[in-house]
Amino acid sequence: MNFKPPETRSASSATATHFGSSSSIVTAEKAFSFISKGWREVRSSADADLQLLKNRANSFKNLADREFENFLNSASRSPFSVPTITASATLNPAPPAEIDFVKKLQPKLSEIRRAYSSPDFKFYRRPQIKINLSAIKNAIIAEVGEDEEEKDERETLRKWRSRRMRFKEGEREEGQFGEFWEPIKTLKSRLRELEHKSSSEILEGIKNSEFVEKFKSSLKSICKDPNESKEVPPLDVPELLACLVRQSSPLLDQLGINRGVSDKIVESLCSKRKNQLILRSLPDGESSIVESENINDELDLRVASVVQSTGHCYDGGFWSDIGKCDMSDKKRHVAIVTTASLPWMTGTAVNPLFRAAFLAKSAKQNVTLLVPWLCQSDQELVYPNNLTFTSPEEQESYIRTWLEERVGFKPDFKISFYPGKFSKSRRSILPAGDTSQFIPSKDADIAILEEPEHLNWYHHGKRWTDKFNHVVGVVHTNYLEYIKREKNGALQAFFVKHINNMVVRAYCHKVLRLSAATQDLPKSVICNVHGVNPKFIKIGEKVAAEKERGEQAFSKGAYFLGKMVWAKGYKELIDLLAKQKKDLDGFNLDVYGNGEDAHEVQSTAKRLNLNVNFMKGRDHADDSLQGYKIFINPSVSDVLCTATAEALAMGKFVVCADHPSNDFFRTFPNCLTYKNPEDFVAKVKEAMASEPQPLTPEQRYNLSWEAATQRFMEYSELDKVLNNPGGNSNNGLAKSTSLPNLNELVDGGLAFAHQCATGSEFFRLCTGAIPGTRDYDKQHCKDLRLSSPLVENPIYGW
């Protein structure tokens, strides 16, 4: 920009003052009319959101700035027109007379910008506006005529502030326009509240607002699948028949119809319309009946979806017990109830003891082992070597010492006793009284019944499934095989089979069968949940180490070990040795065992002139038995022979029958199975001529109690029960609580019928119960320090 000399500048200033004074009035009026127009626009958009209000204000400010700049640039050219800013105006600078005018007007322009940009600036409805714009106009005109030295920017700012304060005071005095601006005041107060809130609080408020909820519902109604809007279709005739047949399986089983037949009927009924059984009511991710192999589960969910769609909720049945303890917020408790105890070296005494030790080892649950207590007279009949105990504490000390010597750690579980009596005819211990009462109600969470059929033949007390949240039965013995060997065995086996079905259905949620040699019981699966004493695995490792060093591990031939009763394999053993006596010339067998049939077995072998040496029974881990290379086990009455597993763990050959009880052992290379007597001879000669292979680490682990406990947790569903303390399922539909279950009604009815039958002493005696075992006797009260049964269960009469 070019500056003129002082003389020229003063003359130009005077001329600019003359033209400026006349044109400023017109231009100011135009500017104020434009401002009024802007206020009118602001008034019409007062109901818009805050962002739109700010944008309009900024737009108004920018327009005002441009108008004032146009006014300043054109002041010296025309007193009546406002030219447009062009590129030529930018290239050709204004005369010097305009510079002073701009300098004098700049403070007032900046003040107007501050006023319009202030958050306290208020807009009023046009009909009520009574602002005196002439004061602003006169102030601008007066300021144009003043010298630059008389007013500076600070003085101008002070005057504008004073005018604004007076304007606000006048507004409060009049008070007549406040009612029209109440929405604006509310909006400003809401905005101030938003300034003090965090972003998370603002977003949460938006999510929970009624507007957002209505918007979501509108979107759902727009995007909803037409199939989802349809109601759940009712059950058709094939589905109803399938459900009836499946839930009637316990009754059909009692009538002799195999469970597999009823399953095929259900599958056939469901397959007729499997394309129509896609559950529309299931949530995303649920499998349909077409994709699932378990038709029973899909049928349960189908029925549950229909019942749930009606709003019906099943709270329990006729036989349900509402007083069951809730263990959802406590440490879980496992009670193991068995039918025998040390020092009786039988499977139902040893295996439950190891199970309790390894379940307690995890420390995830409390464990109690409940074993029978025998009076002095019964102890003399059962326990070997005339070993007896005068108190439960003494026997508990013996059990713990025996166990700790074999597992290598100190198990942390409780041992309790219940009254029991020994039956000479059945050669087993039967409970006396209600066994379930010896587990306190506060600890009645999970029950493991070792031999559930045996424990409940004459059980007259509280139903196990009513007192406990989860009841698992473990079948140890093939009783039907033993009974068939007795007089009228076929008839007895028929009745015992159905009684076993009845008590297992009534008192268990889940049943584990050690092998397929057992009776096919309801709710059962087959799995070997037994391991071997860790001591036998250590012996096997020792034998493998000796073979690696080139030493001879076995110096003896073959042996057999077991309780000396005909049913424990002695009949099969004598028959095989007698029939193949010529082929087994020179073969000697050592037999270890004690039992009721010992004298008869020995005399028969002597009469047939068999090469058999009989010795007293002893522990399988005894040093005198470790030198044998072959273990012979011809028994077909065993469910899962513990001695066979122990012999394999010690690295020996095992020659056993091709029988379902030995299915678990077939995977081991040292297990030699035979199908007939000739094959037996071949397997014995093969074992005598070769050396057994050392077990791999995986094979040793499969024989251990750690692996057995893991299998038990999985197949008994105990892991699911322990991991879901509340008992809530993750599925969208609860199969067990959404509808009444005919299975539960049948089980409850069977339990009620069994309770009535076992309450009759006449019925108990007719079925072979020990007299007086419905309740424990005085000797049990003395030994176990119990109250009299009449005090526990008083009888009221006339």
LINNOR-V739925 format. One record per residue. N is the residue number from 1. RES is the residue in one small letter. PSI is psi in whole degrees, 0 to 359 (none if undefined). OMEGA is omega as a letter, one per 20 degrees, with the letter a starting at -180 (NA if undefined). D_LAST is the distance of its C-alpha to the last C-alpha in Angstrom with 2 decimals. Layout:
N_RES_PSI_OMEGA_D_LAST, N_RES_PSI_OMEGA_D_LAST
//
This chain:
1_m_134_a_131.27, 2_n_135_r_134.95, 3_f_141_r_135.73, 4_k_166_r_138.88, 5_p_164_a_141.13, 6_p_324_a_140.20, 7_e_312_a_142.81, 8_t_324_a_141.63, 9_r_321_r_138.03, 10_s_321_r_138.74, 11_a_319_r_140.49, 12_s_327_r_137.71, 13_s_319_r_135.18, 14_a_318_r_136.97, 15_t_318_a_137.11, 16_a_328_r_133.45, 17_t_319_a_132.58, 18_h_310_a_134.42, 19_f_326_a_132.85, 20_g_321_a_129.46, 21_s_324_a_129.22, 22_s_323_a_129.80, 23_s_337_a_127.65, 24_s_325_a_124.72, 25_i_313_a_123.90, 26_v_314_a_123.66, 27_t_323_r_121.72, 28_a_320_r_119.29, 29_e_319_r_118.63, 30_k_319_a_117.87, 31_a_316_a_115.58, 32_f_326_r_113.67, 33_s_324_r_113.36, 34_f_322_r_111.93, 35_i_318_r_109.47, 36_s_319_r_108.40, 37_k_319_r_107.89, 38_g_319_r_105.71, 39_w_324_r_103.60, 40_r_321_r_103.20, 41_e_320_r_101.90, 42_v_321_a_99.47, 43_r_319_a_98.17, 44_s_339_a_97.44, 45_s_21_a_95.43, 46_a_333_a_93.39, 47_d_356_r_90.13, 48_a_171_r_90.65, 49_d_173_a_88.91, 50_l_326_a_90.27, 51_q_322_r_92.10, 52_l_324_r_94.12, 53_l_319_r_95.05, 54_k_319_r_96.39, 55_n_319_r_98.35, 56_r_319_r_100.01, 57_a_317_r_100.91, 58_n_321_r_102.50, 59_s_317_r_104.36, 60_f_319_a_105.68, 61_k_317_a_106.84, 62_n_322_r_108.66, 63_l_320_r_110.40, 64_a_320_r_111.54, 65_d_317_a_112.96, 66_r_321_r_114.91, 67_e_319_r_116.32, 68_f_323_r_117.52, 69_e_321_r_119.10, 70_n_318_a_120.88, 71_f_316_a_122.05, 72_l_322_a_123.40, 73_n_336_a_125.22, 74_s_7_a_126.88, 75_a_325_a_127.84, 76_s_352_a_131.43, 77_r_313_a_132.07, 78_s_133_r_131.19, 79_p_353_a_130.20, 80_f_343_a_128.40, 81_s_155_r_126.77, 82_v_101_a_124.14, 83_p_161_r_125.06, 84_t_145_r_122.61, 85_i_127_a_122.25, 86_t_176_r_123.91, 87_a_327_r_124.92, 88_s_325_r_128.53, 89_a_329_r_127.39, 90_t_324_a_125.79, 91_l_327_r_128.93, 92_n_104_a_131.28, 93_p_156_r_130.20, 94_a_157_r_130.40, 95_p_161_a_133.36, 96_p_337_a_133.13, 97_a_333_a_132.82, 98_e_342_a_129.29, 99_i_315_a_128.19, 100_d_322_a_128.37, 101_f_318_r_126.53, 102_v_317_a_123.72, 103_k_321_a_123.49, 104_k_331_a_123.23, 105_l_344_a_120.56, 106_q_318_r_118.33, 107_p_318_a_116.48, 108_k_326_r_115.58, 109_l_316_r_114.38, 110_s_326_r_112.05, 111_e_321_r_110.69, 112_i_320_r_109.91, 113_r_316_r_108.07, 114_r_320_a_105.94, 115_a_316_a_105.20, 116_y_333_a_104.07, 117_s_349_a_102.05, 118_s_139_r_100.24, 119_p_345_a_96.44, 120_d_356_a_97.02, 121_f_134_a_99.44, 122_k_143_r_98.12, 123_f_144_a_99.02, 124_y_151_r_99.12, 125_r_140_a_99.11, 126_r_317_a_102.72, 127_p_341_a_102.78, 128_q_359_a_101.76, 129_i_127_r_104.07, 130_k_41_r_106.57, 131_i_134_r_107.85, 132_n_97_a_111.49, 133_l_343_a_112.90, 134_s_331_r_116.38, 135_a_318_r_115.56, 136_i_318_r_114.75, 137_k_313_r_117.86, 138_n_323_a_120.13, 139_a_320_r_118.67, 140_i_317_a_119.46, 141_i_319_a_122.99, 142_a_322_a_123.64, 143_e_332_r_122.55, 144_v_323_a_124.94, 145_g_347_a_127.87, 146_e_155_r_127.04, 147_d_156_a_128.47, 148_e_330_a_126.39, 149_e_336_a_127.09, 150_e_324_a_125.80, 151_k_128_r_122.20, 152_d_181_a_120.21, 153_e_325_a_116.89, 154_r_321_r_114.87, 155_e_319_r_116.37, 156_t_318_r_115.53, 157_l_321_r_111.96, 158_r_317_r_111.64, 159_k_317_a_112.94, 160_w_322_r_110.62, 161_r_318_r_107.63, 162_s_319_r_108.70, 163_r_319_r_109.13, 164_r_321_r_105.63, 165_m_319_r_104.14, 166_r_323_a_105.94, 167_f_319_r_104.77, 168_k_320_r_101.11, 169_e_320_r_101.54, 170_g_323_r_103.04, 171_e_319_a_100.12, 172_r_327_r_97.67, 173_e_318_a_99.78, 174_e_308_r_99.93, 175_g_4_a_96.24, 176_q_350_a_96.73, 177_f_1_a_96.26, 178_g_324_a_93.00, 179_e_334_a_90.72, 180_f_340_a_92.51, 181_w_17_r_91.89, 182_e_319_r_88.23, 183_p_324_r_87.18, 184_i_320_r_89.76, 185_k_318_r_88.42, 186_t_319_r_84.87, 187_l_318_a_86.14, 188_k_321_r_87.93, 189_s_322_r_84.90, 190_r_322_r_82.80, 191_l_322_r_85.47, 192_r_322_r_85.48, 193_e_321_r_81.71, 194_l_327_a_82.22, 195_e_330_a_84.80, 196_h_350_a_82.26, 197_k_151_r_79.60, 198_s_167_a_79.53, 199_s_324_r_80.02, 200_s_321_r_76.41, 201_e_321_r_75.11, 202_i_316_r_77.49, 203_l_322_r_76.42, 204_e_320_r_72.73, 205_g_322_r_73.38, 206_i_319_a_75.27, 207_k_323_a_72.50, 208_n_3_a_69.86, 209_s_155_a_72.08, 210_e_326_r_71.27, 211_f_315_a_74.57, 212_v_319_r_73.84, 213_e_317_r_70.41, 214_k_324_r_71.96, 215_f_318_r_74.70, 216_k_313_a_72.25, 217_s_324_r_70.32, 218_s_317_r_73.63, 219_l_319_r_74.63, 220_k_319_r_71.30, 221_s_330_r_71.70, 222_i_316_a_75.24, 223_c_3_a_74.55, 224_k_138_r_71.15, 225_d_134_a_70.93, 226_p_330_a_70.65, 227_n_329_a_68.00, 228_e_333_a_65.79, 229_s_347_a_65.83, 230_k_151_r_64.29, 231_e_157_r_60.58, 232_v_124_a_58.42, 233_p_145_a_58.66, 234_p_164_r_55.42, 235_l_138_r_54.13, 236_d_182_a_55.92, 237_v_313_r_54.69, 238_p_321_r_55.61, 239_e_319_r_53.84, 240_l_318_r_50.67, 241_l_319_r_50.75, 242_a_318_r_51.46, 243_c_319_a_48.55, 244_l_317_a_46.18, 245_v_318_a_47.42, 246_r_318_a_47.28, 247_q_348_r_43.73, 248_s_6_a_42.64, 249_s_323_r_43.97, 250_p_320_r_40.55, 251_l_318_r_39.63, 252_l_324_r_43.13, 253_d_320_r_42.91, 254_q_331_r_39.77, 255_l_359_r_41.72, 256_g_3_r_44.57, 257_i_122_a_46.98, 258_n_146_r_48.64, 259_r_328_r_48.39, 260_g_327_r_52.19, 261_v_315_r_52.42, 262_s_325_r_50.29, 263_d_321_r_52.39, 264_k_325_r_55.56, 265_i_316_r_54.28, 266_v_317_a_53.55, 267_e_321_r_56.99, 268_s_317_r_58.67, 269_l_321_a_57.10, 270_c_327_a_58.04, 271_s_343_a_61.56, 272_k_332_r_62.40, 273_r_41_a_62.72, 274_k_336_r_63.04, 275_n_339_r_66.06, 276_q_359_a_64.01, 277_l_23_r_61.04, 278_i_122_a_62.80, 279_l_105_a_60.36, 280_r_334_a_62.25, 281_s_352_r_59.44, 282_l_145_r_59.46, 283_p_169_a_61.29, 284_d_140_r_64.55, 285_g_344_r_64.29, 286_e_140_r_61.36, 287_s_152_r_62.19, 288_s_172_a_62.07, 289_i_338_r_60.67, 290_v_326_a_64.24, 291_e_337_a_64.78, 292_s_142_r_61.40, 293_e_343_a_60.43, 294_n_93_a_56.71, 295_i_328_a_55.95, 296_n_316_r_52.22, 297_d_319_a_52.77, 298_e_323_r_55.28, 299_l_322_r_53.02, 300_d_313_a_50.24, 301_l_325_r_52.74, 302_r_313_r_54.03, 303_v_320_r_50.62, 304_a_322_a_49.86, 305_s_322_r_53.19, 306_v_316_a_52.48, 307_v_320_a_49.03, 308_q_326_r_50.48, 309_s_338_r_53.27, 310_t_351_a_50.77, 311_g_5_a_49.32, 312_h_141_r_45.82, 313_c_122_a_43.83, 314_y_119_a_40.82, 315_d_356_a_38.23, 316_g_166_a_35.71, 317_g_190_a_33.78, 318_f_326_a_30.36, 319_w_0_a_29.50, 320_s_152_a_31.43, 321_d_114_a_30.08, 322_i_354_a_31.60, 323_g_15_a_30.62, 324_k_140_a_33.18, 325_c_138_r_35.33, 326_d_116_a_38.88, 327_m_22_a_41.43, 328_s_329_a_44.53, 329_d_21_r_45.91, 330_k_171_r_44.90, 331_k_135_a_46.26, 332_r_152_a_44.75, 333_h_131_a_42.47, 334_v_125_r_42.38, 335_a_122_r_39.67, 336_i_118_a_40.76, 337_v_125_a_38.03, 338_t_173_a_39.37, 339_t_5_a_38.35, 340_a_166_a_40.76, 341_s_155_r_42.55, 342_l_149_j_45.70, 343_p_14_r_47.09, 344_w_112_a_46.09, 345_m_72_r_49.13, 346_t_163_a_47.65, 347_g_323_a_48.13, 348_t_353_r_44.60, 349_a_322_a_45.03, 350_v_310_a_48.58, 351_n_316_r_48.89, 352_p_330_r_45.89, 353_l_315_r_47.21, 354_f_324_r_50.61, 355_r_317_r_49.12, 356_a_320_a_47.27, 357_a_316_a_50.52, 358_f_335_r_52.72, 359_l_322_r_50.32, 360_a_340_a_50.09, 361_k_329_a_53.88, 362_s_340_r_54.46, 363_a_15_r_52.59, 364_k_343_a_51.58, 365_q_154_r_47.86, 366_n_144_a_45.51, 367_v_136_r_44.33, 368_t_130_r_41.39, 369_l_120_a_41.28, 370_l_114_a_37.82, 371_v_159_a_38.25, 372_p_145_r_35.99, 373_w_125_a_35.61, 374_l_143_r_35.71, 375_c_169_a_34.87, 376_q_319_a_37.86, 377_s_322_r_37.54, 378_d_327_r_37.52, 379_q_323_a_40.37, 380_e_334_r_42.54, 381_l_333_a_42.07, 382_v_310_a_42.77, 383_y_140_a_45.16, 384_p_161_r_48.83, 385_n_31_r_51.00, 386_n_32_a_48.07, 387_l_125_r_47.37, 388_t_164_a_44.06, 389_f_143_a_42.60, 390_t_346_a_40.62, 391_s_156_r_39.37, 392_p_327_a_39.08, 393_e_322_r_41.95, 394_e_316_r_44.21, 395_q_323_r_43.59, 396_e_320_r_44.07, 397_s_321_r_47.42, 398_y_316_a_48.45, 399_i_314_a_47.63, 400_r_320_r_49.55, 401_t_315_r_52.55, 402_w_318_a_52.77, 403_l_315_a_52.59, 404_e_330_r_55.15, 405_e_340_a_57.64, 406_r_331_a_57.62, 407_v_340_r_57.42, 408_g_7_r_59.91, 409_f_169_a_57.98, 410_k_104_a_54.98, 411_p_145_a_52.12, 412_d_84_r_50.02, 413_f_164_a_46.45, 414_k_142_r_43.10, 415_i_124_r_41.47, 416_s_165_a_37.71, 417_f_146_r_35.56, 418_y_154_a_32.33, 419_p_136_r_30.65, 420_g_159_r_32.18, 421_k_145_a_32.59, 422_f_129_r_35.66, 423_s_116_a_35.55, 424_k_323_a_38.43, 425_s_322_r_38.39, 426_r_348_r_38.62, 427_r_43_r_40.65, 428_s_168_a_38.93, 429_i_131_r_36.32, 430_l_140_r_32.95, 431_p_150_r_30.71, 432_a_119_a_27.45, 433_g_193_a_24.81, 434_d_108_a_25.71, 435_t_328_a_29.45, 436_s_339_a_29.87, 437_q_348_a_27.92, 438_f_4_r_30.84, 439_i_116_a_33.11, 440_p_149_a_32.55, 441_s_327_a_32.16, 442_k_340_r_35.47, 443_d_5_a_37.25, 444_a_83_a_35.62, 445_d_295_a_38.83, 446_i_130_r_40.32, 447_a_136_r_38.78, 448_i_111_a_40.88, 449_l_107_r_38.94, 450_e_118_a_41.18, 451_e_69_a_40.30, 452_p_326_r_37.70, 453_e_320_r_36.86, 454_h_316_a_36.29, 455_l_332_a_34.07, 456_n_6_r_31.85, 457_w_313_a_31.57, 458_y_25_a_28.09, 459_h_123_r_27.47, 460_h_89_a_23.85, 461_g_203_a_24.02, 462_k_141_r_25.89, 463_r_132_a_28.73, 464_w_316_a_32.06, 465_t_344_r_33.97, 466_d_324_a_31.46, 467_k_326_a_31.64, 468_f_150_r_35.38, 469_n_329_a_38.35, 470_h_126_a_40.21, 471_v_124_a_39.08, 472_v_130_r_41.80, 473_g_139_r_41.35, 474_v_115_a_44.09, 475_v_119_a_44.32, 476_h_329_a_45.84, 477_t_141_r_45.38, 478_n_82_a_46.30, 479_y_328_a_43.32, 480_l_324_r_44.51, 481_e_321_r_47.73, 482_y_318_a_45.98, 483_i_325_a_43.61, 484_k_338_a_46.55, 485_r_348_a_48.09, 486_e_177_r_45.21, 487_k_136_a_44.68, 488_n_39_a_43.78, 489_g_323_a_44.37, 490_a_318_r_45.30, 491_l_317_r_42.05, 492_q_319_a_39.96, 493_a_326_r_42.09, 494_f_313_a_41.48, 495_f_321_a_37.68, 496_v_324_r_37.98, 497_k_314_a_40.43, 498_h_329_r_38.08, 499_i_319_r_35.12, 500_n_316_r_37.47, 501_n_319_a_38.52, 502_m_310_a_34.96, 503_v_326_r_33.81, 504_v_317_r_37.15, 505_r_320_a_37.07, 506_a_331_a_33.54, 507_y_3_a_34.00, 508_c_147_r_37.75, 509_h_327_a_40.32, 510_k_142_a_43.29, 511_v_133_r_43.93, 512_l_126_r_47.01, 513_r_129_a_48.26, 514_l_332_r_50.76, 515_s_173_r_52.78, 516_a_359_r_52.97, 517_a_346_a_51.94, 518_t_170_r_48.26, 519_q_141_r_46.17, 520_d_97_a_46.97, 521_l_156_r_43.77, 522_p_152_r_43.02, 523_k_26_a_44.24, 524_s_152_r_46.37, 525_v_158_a_49.94, 526_i_125_r_52.03, 527_c_134_r_53.35, 528_n_108_a_53.95, 529_v_24_r_52.30, 530_h_147_r_52.93, 531_g_188_r_55.88, 532_v_158_r_57.34, 533_n_129_r_57.42, 534_p_338_r_60.35, 535_k_325_a_61.69, 536_f_325_r_62.58, 537_i_323_r_64.50, 538_k_323_r_66.51, 539_i_319_r_67.32, 540_g_320_r_68.57, 541_e_323_r_70.76, 542_k_318_r_72.16, 543_v_319_r_73.01, 544_a_321_r_74.75, 545_a_322_r_76.79, 546_e_322_r_77.88, 547_k_323_r_79.09, 548_e_328_r_81.08, 549_r_359_r_82.83, 550_g_13_a_83.66, 551_e_158_r_81.45, 552_q_119_a_79.50, 553_a_328_a_75.80, 554_f_130_a_74.45, 555_s_355_a_75.61, 556_k_171_a_73.03, 557_g_249_a_72.18, 558_a_155_r_68.75, 559_y_164_r_65.24, 560_f_140_a_61.62, 561_l_131_r_58.53, 562_g_162_r_54.88, 563_k_131_a_51.78, 564_m_77_r_52.85, 565_v_149_a_50.59, 566_w_324_a_52.10, 567_a_347_a_50.44, 568_k_23_r_52.12, 569_g_357_a_55.55, 570_y_326_r_56.64, 571_k_314_r_56.76, 572_e_322_a_59.06, 573_l_314_r_61.14, 574_i_319_a_61.79, 575_d_316_a_62.66, 576_l_315_a_65.14, 577_l_327_a_66.87, 578_a_317_a_67.12, 579_k_325_a_68.56, 580_q_32_a_71.00, 581_k_319_a_71.96, 582_k_317_a_75.64, 583_d_337_a_75.84, 584_l_33_a_74.16, 585_d_129_a_76.43, 586_g_358_r_76.66, 587_f_123_r_73.53, 588_n_143_a_71.18, 589_l_129_r_67.63, 590_d_130_a_65.61, 591_v_129_r_61.81, 592_y_127_r_59.44, 593_g_157_r_55.74, 594_n_153_r_52.89, 595_g_177_a_49.98, 596_e_331_a_48.14, 597_d_18_a_50.94, 598_a_313_a_53.79, 599_h_318_a_55.00, 600_e_321_r_54.97, 601_v_316_a_56.77, 602_q_320_r_59.43, 603_s_324_r_60.07, 604_t_317_r_60.50, 605_a_324_r_62.99, 606_k_323_r_64.88, 607_r_325_r_65.01, 608_l_0_r_66.51, 609_n_51_r_68.93, 610_l_149_r_68.11, 611_n_70_a_69.66, 612_v_130_r_66.37, 613_n_119_a_65.79, 614_f_133_r_62.15, 615_m_164_a_61.24, 616_k_150_r_58.13, 617_g_150_a_56.37, 618_r_170_r_57.35, 619_d_138_a_57.29, 620_h_338_r_59.30, 621_a_7_a_61.25, 622_d_145_a_62.40, 623_d_330_a_66.18, 624_s_344_a_66.52, 625_l_352_a_65.44, 626_q_342_a_67.66, 627_g_352_a_70.80, 628_y_143_a_69.52, 629_k_334_a_71.02, 630_i_132_r_68.80, 631_f_123_a_65.03, 632_i_129_r_63.98, 633_n_93_a_60.64, 634_p_5_a_60.30, 635_s_139_r_56.53, 636_v_7_r_55.30, 637_s_345_r_51.57, 638_d_151_r_51.74, 639_v_312_r_50.95, 640_l_105_a_53.32, 641_c_118_r_54.64, 642_t_323_a_54.80, 643_a_325_r_57.37, 644_t_314_r_59.68, 645_a_322_r_59.65, 646_e_320_r_60.30, 647_a_318_r_63.24, 648_l_320_r_64.78, 649_a_329_r_64.42, 650_m_4_r_66.34, 651_g_20_a_69.18, 652_k_165_r_68.74, 653_f_147_r_69.13, 654_v_123_r_65.96, 655_v_114_a_66.17, 656_c_167_a_63.08, 657_a_152_r_62.16, 658_d_90_a_62.81, 659_h_150_a_59.12, 660_p_335_r_57.12, 661_s_342_a_55.56, 662_n_12_a_59.08, 663_d_322_a_60.09, 664_f_331_a_59.90, 665_f_351_a_62.35, 666_r_333_a_65.01, 667_t_348_a_66.69, 668_f_133_a_67.65, 669_p_336_a_71.04, 670_n_1_r_69.99, 671_c_118_a_67.22, 672_l_114_a_68.60, 673_t_145_r_66.46, 674_y_154_a_67.18, 675_k_339_a_66.35, 676_n_172_a_67.18, 677_p_321_r_68.17, 678_e_320_r_71.85, 679_d_328_r_71.14, 680_f_315_r_69.10, 681_v_317_a_72.19, 682_a_318_a_74.35, 683_k_323_r_72.08, 684_v_316_r_71.91, 685_k_322_r_75.71, 686_e_318_r_76.13, 687_a_323_r_73.96, 688_m_333_a_75.80, 689_a_354_a_79.16, 690_s_176_r_78.51, 691_e_141_r_77.10, 692_p_151_r_74.10, 693_q_144_r_74.86, 694_p_145_r_73.80, 695_l_144_r_71.03, 696_t_162_r_72.00, 697_p_324_r_70.31, 698_e_321_r_68.49, 699_q_322_r_67.13, 700_r_319_a_65.96, 701_y_321_r_64.19, 702_n_335_r_62.39, 703_l_350_a_60.94, 704_s_164_r_59.87, 705_w_337_r_56.48, 706_e_314_r_58.06, 707_a_322_r_58.84, 708_a_320_r_55.46, 709_t_322_r_53.69, 710_q_317_r_55.92, 711_r_322_r_55.09, 712_f_315_r_51.37, 713_m_323_a_51.58, 714_e_309_a_53.49, 715_y_335_r_51.63, 716_s_355_a_48.11, 717_e_22_r_49.25, 718_l_330_r_48.14, 719_d_321_r_51.48, 720_k_321_a_50.85, 721_v_318_a_47.39, 722_l_328_a_48.79, 723_n_350_r_51.80, 724_n_76_a_49.81, 725_p_329_a_47.17, 726_g_348_a_46.44, 727_g_16_a_45.94, 728_n_137_r_48.59, 729_s_153_r_50.87, 730_n_350_a_54.57, 731_n_156_r_54.70, 732_g_334_a_55.13, 733_l_132_r_52.19, 734_a_117_a_48.77, 735_k_328_a_47.70, 736_s_340_a_44.06, 737_t_359_a_43.19, 738_s_346_a_45.45, 739_l_153_r_43.64, 740_p_139_a_40.35, 741_n_123_a_40.63, 742_l_328_r_39.48, 743_n_317_r_39.39, 744_e_322_r_36.77, 745_l_319_r_34.65, 746_v_315_r_35.02, 747_d_318_r_34.29, 748_g_321_r_31.14, 749_g_320_r_30.01, 750_l_320_r_30.80, 751_a_320_r_28.86, 752_f_317_r_25.76, 753_a_319_r_26.17, 754_h_322_r_26.76, 755_q_318_r_23.70, 756_c_319_a_21.50, 757_a_314_a_23.48, 758_t_349_r_23.47, 759_g_348_r_19.72, 760_s_121_r_19.59, 761_e_326_r_20.55, 762_f_316_r_22.15, 763_f_320_a_24.35, 764_r_316_a_25.35, 765_l_324_r_26.49, 766_c_331_a_28.37, 767_t_7_r_30.29, 768_g_15_r_31.33, 769_a_155_r_29.04, 770_i_131_a_28.92, 771_p_137_r_25.76, 772_g_18_a_23.38, 773_t_3_r_25.19, 774_r_330_r_22.47, 775_d_157_r_22.09, 776_y_158_a_24.76, 777_d_185_a_24.70, 778_k_324_a_25.43, 779_q_321_r_29.16, 780_h_320_r_29.19, 781_c_321_a_27.37, 782_k_314_a_30.13, 783_d_319_a_33.02, 784_l_2_r_32.14, 785_r_55_a_30.64, 786_l_158_r_27.35, 787_s_159_r_24.00, 788_s_144_r_21.26, 789_p_330_r_19.57, 790_l_333_r_16.17, 791_v_320_r_17.89, 792_e_319_a_19.52, 793_n_77_a_16.58, 794_p_146_r_13.29, 795_i_123_r_10.15, 796_y_131_r_7.19, 797_g_183_a_3.74, 798_w_none_NA_0.00
//
